[in-house]
Amino acid sequence: MKRINKYISIIALAFTLSTVVAPTVAIAQCPMCRMSAESNLKSGGTDGKGLNQGILYMLATPYLVIGAIGYVWWRNRKREEEME
């Protein structure tokens, strides 16, 4: 049972790191934000690129928090097993 939990933890950590380290380009905007960003880019501005980067930043934050909590849990569990 301990081996299965270990493998599941490693797979979950690898999945989390793969989504954080290699994010895909996402253009996820509401229609009004998209029109505003496109008109800004057409007129020579760079606000649209910043908007997309902000969306990706907000998307990555929960993965980083859950990954950090999982790592701390795994490290503490490993210490407890060594003490037994």
Phi, psi and omega in degrees: 000322180294324180293321180296316178298323179296314181293321177296319178296318180294318179296317179297318179295318179296318179297316180298315180294324180293327179282333181275318185286321184240068180288147176273159179287125181237131175245082185246098182223155173287161183302320181292319178294322180296315179298319179296316180293318180296318179293326177292318179294322179294328180272007174098005180276171179237015182294328180297319178294320178295325178295315178295321178294324177295321178296317178295324178297315179294329179288323184282335185302311179298324178295319178295318180295312180295321177297319179295317178297317178297321179294315179298318179298314181297317180296316179293322179294322179295319178296319179297321179293324179291327181287334180285000000 
